[in-house]
C-alpha cells in the first residue's frame, strides 16, 4: 500500500471510493460529509436512512455515485457517538474502510479532511495512515495469492495543510510499518524464524542505521555467565542468541532499557505441552518481535532518550540436554533458580537478560513477554497485563497504551507472591501453583532487576489471535504486533 498527500476538493477528486465519517444517534452528516451529500443531491442521507445505518464504529456502507461525483463510490463509515469520539475510533474506522476497499479489489481510496476542527490535521493523518495500513495487513509470504493492494490519498485543502498532513502521514507510516513488521516476525514459521535467523534479521534491519547491534552466541553467553539462557536452549539444534541493540541520540535525557522474550518455538521442554497447545508456539517470541520492531523505528522518530534493548532468542526443545525439573541453575547475577517446571522458561531467559540490562544502570527497564496463560485466563484476548516494581512507571505505560488504542491492565505484585516462589534448595523457584500465575512469573523476573525501576508487560493474551474473538478492523486473526505502538508512544513522549 502507498499513502500519499494530495491537495484536492473531495467533490472533484477522482478515485474508486471516497470516505465520509458518520456519527450516530441518529446517523448524521456534517462538514465534508454534508458537502458531499449536497453534491449527490441528498442521495447519501437517503441511503443511510433507508439502510438504517446506525454508524456503529467501523461499520461501512458503500454506495455508487452514478456519475454525480468523480469518485465512483462513497464509503460511509461509522464513528459512533460524537460526544464519545476518540482517535482510536478513527483508527478503527480507517482500517475498516481500507479493508472494505481491499475486499472489493478497489485501487484508490481517498480520505477528505476531517470534520472535527479540534484535532490537528497532522494527528488525523497519522491515525488514518496507521488504520489503513494495519487494517489491510496480510501475511501472504507463503501463499500464491498475495492479496490486493489499495492506494490511499489523504486530501488536504491547501498547500499549508498538506505540509502538516505529510508530517502526520510519515509518523503514521513509521508506526504502522513497525507494527506490521513485528506481525511478520511472529507469523513466520518456527522452521524459518530460529534463534540464529532472528539474530540475522536484527543485523539486516539495522544495517545502514545509527543503531549499534551485537549478537552473542553460545560461547559469548558462557563467558558472560548467562547459564540460564544456555540451559533453556540447551536441547535444541538451534543454539541460543542474545541480541543487543543500542539507540543513542545526540543529547539523551535518560536511558530506558527494553527486554524481549524470544522463544522461537516452545515445546514446554520435558514438561511438554499438550498437542492442542503446540500449534501456535511459534508465537512465543512476540515480545522479542515487538522490541526489535520498536528499535527499528526509533531512528526514524528520533526521540531524545537512549534506548538499550536486549533480546534473548532460544528454542525450548526436548532432548538429551534438556533441563529437568529439580535442576538448579545459576543466573548471571549469582541468583540460583530451582527448575520446578520446564515450561516456565520465559521468566528464565528474562532473568539473565534483565540482569544484564540492570548492570548498565538504566533509568528504567521494561520487558515484554508472552509469559503466562494465567494472564490470558484473566483478561481474554482484549488486554495485556502490566505490573512492576515502580507504580508510576506502570501507570505511565498504561496511559501511553490508552493513547494509542492498546490496553494494559495493572496487576498487583504483593510480597506474598514472592513468598510463594521460595525454594527449599535455591534462592527462588521458577514456577508455583496456578493461582496468581501471571504475578508469580513476574515476581521471578523482579529478582534480577537490581533495584532499577522496572515494568513487565505480559502480552500473552493479545500477541496472537487464533480465533475471531478479539479481532477488530485493524486486527485480523494472527499476530497483532501488540506493544509496539505503546512503546513508541512512551519513548517519544518521554523524550
VENUR-V139513 format. One line per field, one symbol per residue. phi: phi as a letter, one per 30 degrees, with the letter a starting at -180 (. if undefined). A space follows every 10 residues. Layout:
phi->???
This chain:
phi->.cbbcbdade dbdcadaccb dbccidebcb hddddddddc iidddddddd dhddieeidb bcbdchidbd ddbccdbdci dddcdbdddd dddddddddd ddddhdcbcb cdedddddcd edddddddde eddddcdbcc eccdddicdc ccccdbdadd dddddddded dddddddddd dddedddddd dccdeddddd dddddcdicd dcbbbccedd dddciddddd ddcddcdcdd bcccbbcbdd bdcabcccbb dbddabdjie ddddedccec ddddcddddd dddddedddd chdcbdbccb cccbcdccad cddbejdbbc ddcjdcbddc addccddddd eddddddddd hddabbcbad dbddddddci dbaccbaldb dddddddddd dddciccbcd cdcddddddd cdcdbbdacc bbdddieddd dddddeecdi idebbbcdce dbdbcdbddj dbdcbddjdc iejddddddd ddddd
